[in-house]
Amino acid sequence: MANHKSSKKRIRQTATKRAHNRLFHKTARNAVKALRATTEKSAAEALLPKVTAMLDKLAKHNIVHKNKAGNLKSAMQLHVNAL
């Protein structure tokens, strides 16, 4: 257990940030999964910019690595183009 006031505050802040990051990461993963499951080209094209923006934001805030975000975006674009 933390003894210092600052370390107690740091524990609270870390828990809050972790919950926030987990929520946005899970939301983006579900969006990617939904896009991959889409079989209609028009629906996939409408969903692609939203999912791409989500991944860019996650990479910007270091929730996921920028290369992982790029790889996911590339794979999704290939999926949409193949439809």
Summary of the structure (lengths in Angstrom):
residues: 83
radius of gyration: 17.0
end to end distance: 54.4
largest distance: 57.9
contacts: 205
relative contact order: 0.13
helix: 84%
strand: 0%
